[in-house]
Amino acid sequence: MPLGDFVNQIPPIVFLGIHAVAFVIAAVFAQRAFGAGISGLGWAFALFGLAEISYMTYHLDWTTFLFAHTISEVLDLLAFILVFATAVQRVGRTSTAPAR
């Protein structure tokens, strides 16, 4: 028995629920980030939300696991890059501000 094989006993609806909750969280955070004028974070959370949708396609038997997982990982990586770029950009702005 491979490590983690017990996960195969969990019904797919549980995984759909987890990904649906993660999608809702991503949508709320994206909306708040865009509303605050932080578009980099907004797009990062939007990409994370799309990754969650991609994961759900596997649990709905619309795609294979490897396909859904690969698409999701690429979207998550792009989101992570945007979070980093936005953080560095914002820190760079505050650290170069003239002293009063």
N, C-alpha and C positions, 0 to 999 in steps of 0.2 A: 504494500500500500504506500503510494507516494505521500510525502508530507503535505498536509492540507486537504487530503481527499474527502474529509468530513464535510467540506464546504459544498460538495456536490449533493448533499442531502438537504440543503436549504432550498426551499421553493423559490422559483424565479421571481415571484411577486415581491419577495423581501428585497431582492436586489433592485428591482424596479422602483420600489419605495425609497430606498437609499439614494438612488440616482435622481429621482424626482425631487426629493428634499434638497439635495445638493444643487440641482438646477434652479430651484426657487431661491435659494440663498444667493446663488450667483446672479440671478436676475435682479434681486433687491439691491445687492451691492453695486452692480453695474449702474442701475438707475440712480443710486445715491452718488456714485462717483461722477457720473455725467452731470448730475444736478449741481455738484460742488465745483464743476469746471475742471475736474481732473480726468480728462479724456483718456489718457494712457491707462489709468486703472480701470476706467469704464470698459475700454476695449479688452483689457486683460480678463475681467470678470465675464464679459460677453463670450470670449473664446473658451473660458472654463465652462460656461453654460453649454456651449456647442459640444464640448467634449463629453459632457454628461449625457446629452442627447445621443451622441454617437455610441456611448456605452449602452444606453437603453435599447438601441437597435439590435444588439446581440441578444438581450434578454427577451425581446419580442420575436426572435427568430427571423429577423429581416436580413441579418448579415452574419458572417462567421465571426468567431471570437477574435481571431488574429487580425482581420480587417478592422473591426470596430476598435480593438485595442490600439492598433497602430495609428489610426486616424485620431483617436482620443489623446494618445501620447504626444503626437505632433502638435495638436491644439493646446494641450497643457504646457508644452515646452514654449510655444509662442507666447502664451499668457505669462509664463514665468519671466521670459525675456522682457516683456512689456512692463511687468511689475518692477523689475530691476532697473530698466531704463528710466522709468518714471521716478523712482526713488532717487537715483543718482542725479537726474535732472533737477529735481526739487531741492536736494541737498546742495547741489552746486549753486543754485540761485541764492539760497539763504547764506551760504558761506562766503559768497563774493559780494554780498550787500555791504555798502559802506558803513563804517562804525559811526555812531552818533556821539 
